[in-house]
């Protein structure tokens, strides 16, 4: 799983890498609490992206990272604040990037990542069709 954060999310990202052992993380930055621009972190994630990738992005509110990530084709980033958000993002939208706020309690962030990693996309035709329509959007 690819993981990245801006400076505000750096400490939470480091906590996640050190304490969530169910997956191996590819860390694309930031690598300190020095100020960085979150779109650059998303670009680093994209540089490491492959067909079946999953990712976690963290910034102060999570909003900036989710906006930036969703600019990239085939990346479906979902800002999730609770367990139900994560389940719906995976099951109904086939989200492949979980976006978190740096303000989450570290243990709760681990729980949300665990749900994200262990929830499958529903193979119902209506959800498949919706995700295809999202993926086909080109502006």
Beta strands, then each sheet from edge to edge (+ up, - down):
strand 1: 2-5
strand 2: 26-27
strand 3: 55-59
strand 4: 77-79
strand 5: 97-101
sheet 1: 2+ 1+ 3+ 5+ 4+
end
